[in-house]
Amino acid sequence: MTDYLESFKELVGILARLRAPDGCPWDREQTHPSLRGGLLEECYEVLDAIDDREPAKLREELGDLLLHIVFQAKIATEMGEFSLEDVISGINRKLISRHPHIFASEKLRDAGEVAAHWEKIKQAERGEVISPLDSVPPDLPALAYSRSVQARAAGLGFDWRNTGGVIEKLAEEVSELQDASDKASRESEFGDLLFTLVNVGRWLKIDPEASLRMANRRFSRRFKKMEELARRRGQIFSELSFEEKNDLWEEAKRASNFPTP
C-alpha cells in the first residue's frame, strides 16, 4: 500500500512540475476542453487493450487514462473549481452510499436487486424529479447510449418478461424493415432494428459495442487475408468475380484460424 501511494504522489508531483511557471510549455497551456479529444482517445485505447486481452497493454493504457484524470483535476485545482482530493473523497462517499448491502444493514438478494437499488439511490441523490435517462451522456456512441437507456428503463420495470419476447420483437422489426417503402421509413425501421438488437444483447448479457468491435476486427483480418491470398496467386483482387471473392473469404476463414479476440 505504501508503494502504491508513493507512486500516486509521484504522478501528482510530476503533473505539478509540468504545470509550474517554468514547466513544459505544452502542458501549461492545456485546458479542460483542449484535453477532451485525448481523454476520449485514451478511453477507446483502454477498450482496445481489453479486447486484445493483453495485460501489459492494458496496464499502459490505464496509466495514460489515469494521467488524464490527474491532469484534469490539476487544472480544476488551479482554477479554484475542485481538487484531486475532492474527486477521490467524492467517489469514496458515492461507493459507500450506493452499497448499503455491504457497508450498512440493507439486504439485497442478487445483482438485479443491486442494480435497481443503485438507480433508486441515484435518483434520491439528485433531489429533483428528473428522468434517470437524463443522466446518460448524449455524446456516448449510439449503441452504448441505447444499452444505457434500456438498462435504466428496465431498472424501473419497463422491460420484457423474458428473452422470447425481445426475440419476437426482433423478428417483427426485420419484417417492418423489409416492408418499408421509402428511404425515410427504411432509415426509421433500421434504427428500430438496431435498438432491438441492443436489447437482445442486454438480455443475453452481451455488450453491443464490444461485440461489434470484435466483429469488425474479424472482418478486417479475414479481408486482409483474402487480399494476401490473391496477391500470392498473382490475382488482382478488385478484378475477381463475386464468386471468386467469396471463395477466398471462405478460404481465409479456414486458413487463418483467427481466435475470437
Buried (B, 14 or more C-beta within 10 A) or exposed (E): EEEEEEEBEEBEEBBBEBBEEEBEEEBEEBEEEEBEEBBEEBBEBBBBBBBEEBEEBBEBBBEBBEBBEBBBBBBBBEEEEEEBEEBEEEEEEEEEBBBBBEEEEEEBEEEEEBBBBBBEBBBEEEEEEEEBEEBBEEEBEEBBBBBBBBBBBBBBEEBBEEEEEBBEBBEEBBEBBEEBEEEEEBEBBBBBBBBBBBBBBBBEEBBBBBBBBBEEBBEEBBBEBBBBBBEEEEBEBEEBEEEEBEBBBEBBBEEBEEEEB
